[in-house]
Amino acid sequence: MKQHEKHSFFNDVYAVVRCIPRGRVSTYGAIAHYLGLRSGARMVGWALNHAAALPDIPAHRVVNRRGELTGKRYFGSPDRMAELLRQEGIQVENDRVQNFDMFFWDPSRELSL
């Protein structure tokens, strides 16, 4: 991927993540699918690894397809991602969103291209 393509893709990921409502979560795969990359979940994760410290991108709202907090190591402390989710009313136990289906936000259903 060329530098300008990477920058554009990262910005596309960030734009989608900014749309995730407070108190909801999405997945790397759902975001990749929305952006037209069916197998791009890892690329979404890579983009978000660079965004965890940016205050205007709620990267803590993105988890894996099982609701696990696989990106938690990018938040400065092992518990920070879970703390941020709990502050939004999402119950997290053992690094997993409880009642994941209830909190799941799918950009393909919620946003139009």
matplotlib code that plots the C-alpha trace (Angstrom):
import matplotlib.pyplot as plt

x = [0.0, 1.4, 1.8, -1.1, -3.3, -2.5, -3.2, -6.6, -7.5, -6.7, -8.8, -11.7, -11.4, -11.3, -14.3, -16.4, -15.1, -16.1, -19.7, -20.0, -22.4, -21.4, -22.4, -22.1, -19.3, -18.4, -15.9, -12.8, -14.5, -17.7, -15.7, -13.6, -16.7, -18.3, -15.2, -15.2, -12.5, -14.1, -10.7, -9.5, -10.1, -6.4, -5.9, -8.6, -6.8, -3.5, -5.1, -6.7, -3.4, -2.2, -5.3, -5.8, -4.1, -6.0, -8.9, -11.2, -11.2, -13.1, -11.0, -12.1, -15.4, -13.9, -13.5, -13.1, -16.0, -16.5, -16.6, -13.0, -10.8, -8.0, -6.7, -6.4, -2.6, -2.6, -4.4, -1.5, -2.6, -4.1, -7.4, -8.0, -10.0, -12.4, -12.6, -13.6, -16.3, -17.7, -17.9, -20.3, -22.5, -21.0, -20.3, -16.9, -15.8, -12.6, -11.8, -15.0, -18.1, -21.1, -24.3, -22.3, -25.2, -27.1, -24.3, -23.1, -23.3, -23.0, -21.8, -23.3, -26.8, -26.3, -24.4, -24.9, -22.0]
y = [0.0, 3.3, 6.1, 8.2, 5.2, 4.3, 7.9, 7.9, 4.4, 5.5, 8.6, 6.5, 4.2, 7.2, 8.8, 5.6, 5.2, 8.8, 7.8, 5.0, 6.4, 6.6, 3.4, 1.3, -0.8, -2.0, -4.5, -4.3, -6.6, -4.6, -1.4, -3.2, -4.6, -1.2, 0.3, -2.5, -4.7, -7.9, -9.3, -6.0, -6.4, -6.5, -3.3, -1.6, -2.7, -1.4, 2.0, 2.1, 1.2, 4.5, 6.3, 5.0, 8.1, 10.6, 12.1, 12.7, 9.1, 6.8, 3.7, 2.1, 1.4, -1.1, -4.7, -8.0, -10.1, -11.8, -8.6, -9.0, -6.0, -7.1, -3.6, -2.8, -2.7, 0.5, 2.6, 3.2, 0.9, -2.6, -1.5, 1.8, 0.5, -1.3, 1.8, 4.0, 1.5, 1.2, 5.0, 4.7, 2.1, -1.0, -3.9, -5.5, -8.7, -10.5, -8.2, -9.0, -6.9, -8.5, -8.6, -7.8, -8.2, -5.5, -3.0, -3.8, -1.0, -2.0, 0.8, -1.0, -0.7, 2.7, 4.7, 5.1, 5.3]
z = [0.0, -1.0, 1.6, 0.2, 0.0, 3.6, 4.7, 2.9, 4.3, 7.8, 7.4, 6.1, 9.1, 11.5, 9.9, 10.5, 14.0, 14.8, 13.9, 16.4, 19.0, 22.7, 24.5, 21.3, 19.8, 16.4, 15.1, 12.9, 10.4, 10.3, 9.6, 6.9, 5.3, 5.2, 3.6, 0.9, 2.3, 3.3, 4.6, 5.9, 9.7, 10.4, 8.4, 10.4, 13.6, 12.2, 11.5, 15.0, 16.7, 15.5, 16.8, 20.3, 21.8, 19.6, 21.7, 18.7, 17.6, 20.0, 19.1, 22.4, 20.8, 18.3, 19.4, 17.7, 16.3, 19.7, 21.6, 23.0, 23.7, 21.5, 21.1, 24.8, 24.8, 22.7, 25.4, 27.8, 30.5, 30.3, 31.8, 30.1, 27.1, 29.5, 31.7, 28.8, 27.7, 31.2, 31.4, 28.5, 30.2, 28.5, 30.8, 30.3, 32.1, 31.4, 28.6, 26.8, 26.1, 27.9, 25.9, 22.8, 20.4, 22.3, 21.9, 18.4, 15.9, 12.2, 9.9, 6.9, 8.4, 10.1, 7.5, 3.8, 1.4]

ax = plt.figure().add_subplot(projection="3d")
ax.plot(x, y, z, "-o")
ax.set_aspect("equal")
plt.show()
